[in-house]
Amino acid sequence: MEPHVLHNSDLNRYEIWLGEEKIGHADYQDIDGELHFTHTEVDPAHQGKNYAAILMREAFKDIQDNGLGKVWPVCPYVVTYMKRHPETQVLLARELN
């Protein structure tokens, strides 16, 4: 079964699903057009399977494809992901430290 990522704009988060089961999410706050990613989590039963990376890859693709704004990574996982994937840094609201 392949995971799929949905943008749940009502809850300000991206969710990753396996079939009918939500296995993780990445929360953000929209502050003046900047999406501040504050928390990322994957259900412990599904950790270690690259789902957090898939979640962020698809979230950033959606943000870029739909012009949803710039990204400010607050969550340590999101900071690390963006450092490891420099192609995502075009979305940055400001430089990573």
C-alpha positions in Angstrom: 0.0 0.0 0.0 1.4 3.4 -1.0 1.2 6.4 1.3 -0.6 9.5 0.2 -0.4 13.1 1.6 -3.3 15.4 2.0 -3.4 19.1 2.8 -5.9 19.6 5.7 -6.2 23.3 5.5 -8.9 23.4 8.2 -6.4 22.0 10.7 -3.4 23.8 9.2 -1.5 20.6 8.6 -0.4 18.1 6.0 -1.4 14.5 6.8 0.1 11.2 5.5 -2.2 8.3 5.1 -1.9 4.5 4.4 -5.2 3.5 3.1 -7.8 4.7 5.6 -5.3 5.2 8.4 -3.7 8.5 9.2 -0.2 7.7 10.2 1.3 11.1 10.6 1.1 14.9 10.1 3.1 18.1 9.9 1.5 21.1 11.6 2.0 24.7 10.5 0.9 28.2 11.4 0.2 30.7 8.6 1.8 33.9 9.8 1.6 36.7 7.2 2.0 34.3 4.3 4.8 32.3 5.9 4.0 28.7 6.7 5.8 28.1 10.0 6.1 24.3 10.4 6.0 23.7 14.1 5.6 20.0 14.6 6.0 16.8 12.6 5.1 13.3 13.8 4.6 9.8 12.6 2.8 7.1 14.5 5.4 5.0 16.4 4.2 1.8 14.7 5.2 3.4 11.3 8.5 5.1 12.2 11.7 4.2 10.4 10.0 3.7 7.1 10.7 7.1 5.5 7.2 8.4 6.0 8.2 11.7 7.5 10.4 12.4 4.5 7.6 11.5 2.1 5.2 13.8 4.1 7.6 16.8 3.8 8.5 16.1 0.2 4.8 16.1 -0.8 3.9 19.1 1.4 6.7 21.2 -0.1 5.6 20.1 -3.6 2.1 21.2 -2.9 3.2 24.5 -1.4 5.4 25.2 -4.4 2.9 24.0 -7.1 0.0 26.0 -5.6 1.9 29.1 -4.6 0.8 28.8 -1.0 3.6 30.9 0.4 7.1 30.7 1.9 8.2 28.2 4.5 9.8 28.8 7.9 11.0 25.6 9.5 10.6 25.7 13.3 10.3 21.9 13.9 13.8 20.3 14.1 12.8 17.6 11.7 11.8 20.1 9.0 15.0 22.1 9.5 17.0 18.9 9.0 15.0 17.8 6.0 15.5 21.2 4.3 19.2 21.1 4.9 19.4 17.6 3.4 17.3 18.6 0.4 18.7 21.9 -0.8 16.1 21.9 -3.7 13.5 22.8 -1.1 15.3 25.9 0.0 13.7 28.0 -2.7 10.7 27.9 -0.4 12.5 29.4 2.5 11.2 32.7 4.0 14.8 33.4 5.2 18.1 31.6 5.3 18.7 28.5 7.4 21.3 28.8 10.1 
